[in-house]
Amino acid sequence: MSSDQSLKTKGSDEGVSSKSSSSSKIAKIKKTASYDPAFAQHILDHGIYLNGYGPGEESEEDDMRPSNFDDIDAKLRKPRPSLSPSRFQRKDFRNFTRENIAALSESDVARTVFPAIIGRKKIPCSSNIEFNNLAPLTDGGLSSCRPDYYEGSRPADLNKLVRNEIEKHIVPSSDTSRPCLPNFFAELKGPDGNTAVAQRQACYDGALGARGIHKLRAYVNEKTALDGNAYSVTTTYSGGSGSGHLTIYTMHPTASKEPDRELDYRMTRVRSFALMDSIDTFRAGATAIRNAHEWAQEQRADLIQAANDLASSAVPQTESQPLPILVDSDSLPTSDSVDETHR
């Protein structure tokens, strides 16, 4: 995105600029942030649709869902042994509710509450990192996003030539050691947080993630890159006394009907949970988000493997080049990707 620019003129011979010269003023490019009420309209104007929004009132909800919505929903519902009644007991739920009630700020939620929801894992992740290395998502008028939490892949996992070629779409930070190809995000709020802002932030995060996945899919096979499926997940969680609401969304690209842009991006709610309601609701919500971030990891791994194979073979792109598809909802992640305690 464009940096702040200043317009200056030379002063008089004595080094004093003319008071009447308007060109001596510093002109700054204003960026729209997610806390700005104009943010939602800005992204809608550029084809980035919040959950429930579409290009016209005639749009049906099902038409805006990704083609693999049912498969993702089934994956999120798959039981996890670590959250079974024999392992996650009432005392564990009481500990969670105490931590959630005690959380007085967003940082408290991030430090003590969210880890209990998403569980222990060995997936590359970062928190509160500015995405300052990506090409603008719209017209350059948005501030860089800074997800409260995101997951991606180790940069070394993706062929360096591929990584360098599409860097501005998949390497989010100028600190290039941070996880790349992000496709799982969480935006967190404390008891005084604004849930509408959280949703806007999650939408922005998810659109950047979906764009990056699409860019790498197009590298593998441009003809089949746009398949109507979602490969990115974005979530929100509001903590604190009287709250505890978790929502899980997908984000996927679609062909735009506007002549000035190639793609639109659609946010679709998959599931939501009031985690403080009961131990069963907590189990269901924690199951869903843990399954969701493992599913997102699987999508990255399959796509990176396809891209690496193509780069290594140096074979020109053809229609026969395979693309990874949604993993079967009954499959489990391998043990080297996630701790057994996280299952």
N, C-alpha and C positions, 0 to 999 in steps of 0.2 A: 504494500500500500504506500501511497505517496507520503513522504515525510512532510513535516511542517516546513513551509517555505516563507521566506521574508523578502519583501521588495524594498530596496533602499536606493536613495539617490545621493549623488555627491553634494556636499555642503558648499558654502561660500568659500572664498579664499581664506577666510579666517577660521574655517573648519566648523562653522555654525550652519546648520541646515535651516532653510527657510520655513518659518512657521506656517506659511500659507500653502506649502507643498504637501498635498495629500499623499504623494508617493513616498514620503518619509515614514509612513505608518507601516507597521508590520502586519502583513496579511497572512492569516492562518486558515488552513483548510479544516473545516469542522467535520469531525467524525461522529457518526451516530452510534451510540452504545445501547446495549440491551436494556438499560434502565430508562432510556429515553422513550416516551410514549410513541414517538415517530418510528421506532425501530420495527415494530410489527408491520406497519404499512410499507416500510422500505423493502423488507424482504418479500412481502406479498407482491409488490410491484415488480420484483425481479424473479418471480416464479418459484419462490421458496415458501411452501404452504404449511402453516401450522396445522396441528391435528384438527380435523373437522372443516378445514378450509379447502376450497377448490377454485378453479378458474371461473366458475359460474354457478348460479343457484340451482341449475338443472342437474349438477353432478350428484350421483348417488354415492353413499358411503362406501359400498363394496367396490365401486369403480376406482376408488382412490387407494384401495389396499394393494400391497404387493402381491404378486402371483403366488408366492410361497407363504402367505400369511398363515394358512391352516397348519402347515408343517412347522413353522416357528412356534405357533401357539402350542402345538402338541409337544414340541421339544421343551418348552418352558414348564410344562406340567409334569415332566418325567420325575418320579420320586427320587430322592437322594438319601442314601443310608445315614449320612451324618445328621439329617434332620428328622429321622424316624423317632417315634415316641420313646424308644428304648435308649436313644442317645441324646436327643435334645429334650430335656425334661422341664418340668414347671419351674424349677429353681433357675434354669438357664433363661427362661422367659422373664422371670422376675428381675434377673440381673440386667437384661436388655431394657426393660421398662424403666428401671431406676436410672440407668445411664441416659436414656432418652429424655426423661423428665429433668435430669440434672443439666442437660445441655442448654446453656444460656446464649450461645452464639453459633454462628455458622462454623467457626473453627472447632468448637466443641463437638459439633455433629460430625465433622470430618475426622476428628482425632479419636473419638470414643464410640460413636454410634454406627457410622457407616461400615467400619471394619467388621462389626458383629453381624451385619446384614450380608455383606458380600463374601465373608469367610476368608480363610487362609488360602493362598494360592501361589503358584510360581509362574505368573504371567507378567511380562514386562509392562510397567505402568509408571505414570508420573502424575503429580498433583500440582495444580495452580501454576502451570507453565504457559506462558504467552505463546500463542501460535503466530509468530512474527515472521515466518519464513515462507508462508503460502501465498500463492497468487490470489488477488482479491476475488471474493465469491460473487460480488455484484459489480458495482461501478467504482469501487475504491472508497465509497463513502461510509463504510462500516469500520468501527474500531476492531482491532485484532481480538479474537476470542481468547479466553483463558479458562479452560475447563477446570472445574474443581477436581476432577479425576478423569483420567483416560487410560485406555489400554491399547497397545499396538504390538509391533514385532521388533525384535532386535535389528538395528540397521544392517548388521553383518549377515543376517539371514537372507537378505535380498541381494542378488547380483549387483555389484557396484555400478556397472554400466547402466543397468536398468534404473537403479536408484538415482543416478545422476541425471538421466534423461528426463525423468518426470518428477524431479525433486520438488518443484514448486507446487506439487499437488499431494505429495505423500510424506515429505519431511517437514513436520510442523514447526520445529523450533530452530533458531540459529545455533543453538546447542545441539549439533547433529548427532550427539550420542544418545539423545532421548529416543524413546520408541517411535518408530515410523509406521506408516500405513494405519493410523488410528481408526478403529471402527466400533469402539465401545466407550461410552461417555457417561458421566454422572454429574449432575448439577445439584448441589446441596444448599439447603436453607435452614437457618435457625428459627427460633420461635417468632421472631419479628420479621422474617423474610417474606418476600413477595412471591407467591406461587406463579403469578403470571410472568414475572421476570424469569423465574426458573425455567418455565416452558419455552420462552423465547430463546434463552441461552442454550437449552438442550436442542432446540431446532437448528440453531446456528451451528453448534458443534456437529450434530448429526449430518447436516448438509455438507459440511467440509469433509467428513468421513466418507459419506456416500460418493462424493465427487472423486476422492482419492482412489477408492475401490474401483469405480468405473474407469478411471484413467488407466489403472493397471490392467483391468480386464480388456480394455481397448488395445493395450500393448500386446496382449496375448492373441486376441482376435477381435478386430474392430467390428466385424460383421455381426457377431453374436454378443457383443458386450452389453447391449441394452436389451435385457430379457424380461423386464418387468418384476424381477425378484429384488428383495432387500438383502443386503449383506452387512448392514450397519445397525447398531442398537444404541439408543440414547435414553437416559433415564433421569428422573428427578426424585429427590427425597426431601421432605420437610420434617425436621426434627424439633424436639422441644416439648414441654408440657402441653398436653391437649392436641398434639399433632402426631406425626408418625406415618405420613402418607407417602407411599412409593408408587410411581407410575413408570411403566416400561413402554417405550415406543420403538418402532422401526423407522428407518429413513431410506427412501429409495429414489433413484432418478427415473424420470419419464421423458419422452420426447416432447419438447415444447411446441405449442402451436403458434408461438410468437416468432416473427421473422428475424428478430434481433438477438435471439439466443437459441442454443441447441437443446439445452436440458432444463427441465423443472425438477424440483425436489419435493417429495411429499412425506410428511410426518404422520404416522399412523399409531394410535394407541393400541397396544396388544393386551395388557392387563394392568390393573391397579389394585392396591391393597392398603387397608388401614392396619398397619402392623401392630398397633397398640390394642387392637380390638380383642384379640384372643390368641392363645398359643397356636391354635390351628391356622389362624390367618397369618401369623408370623411365619409358621412353617411354609405355608403356600407362597408367601411373598419372597422369602429368602430362597426357596427352591427355584422360583422363577428367575430371579436376578442372577443366581449362581449358574443356572443352566444357560442363561442368556449370554453371560460373558464367556463361558466356555464355547458356546456355539459361535460367537464372534471370532474367537481364537481359531477355531476350525476353519472358518471361511478364509481368514488371512493365510493360514498355513497351506491350504489347498491352492490358493491363488498364487502365492509366492513360489510354490513348487512348480506350477505351470510356467510362470514367468522365467524362473531360473533355467528350466529345461529348454525353453525356447532360446534364451540368450546363449546357453552353452552350445546348443546345436548349430546356431547361426543359420537356421533354415528360414527363408523368407516366409512371412505370414501367409497362410492359406486357409481356406475354409475348413480344412481337415484338422487344423489345430484345435485340440480339445479345450474346453473351459470347465473349471470346477463347477459343480452344481450343489445345491443345498444338500447337506449330509442328511442321512436318514434319521428321523426323529428318535429312533430306538438306539442309535449308536451312542457309545460313551467315549469321553475323551481319554487319551492314553495317559498312563500313570506318570510319564515324564513331563507332562504339561501342568499337572495340578497335584498338590499334596493329597495323600489319602485322607487326611483329616478334613479336606474340603469337599469330599464326595458325600 
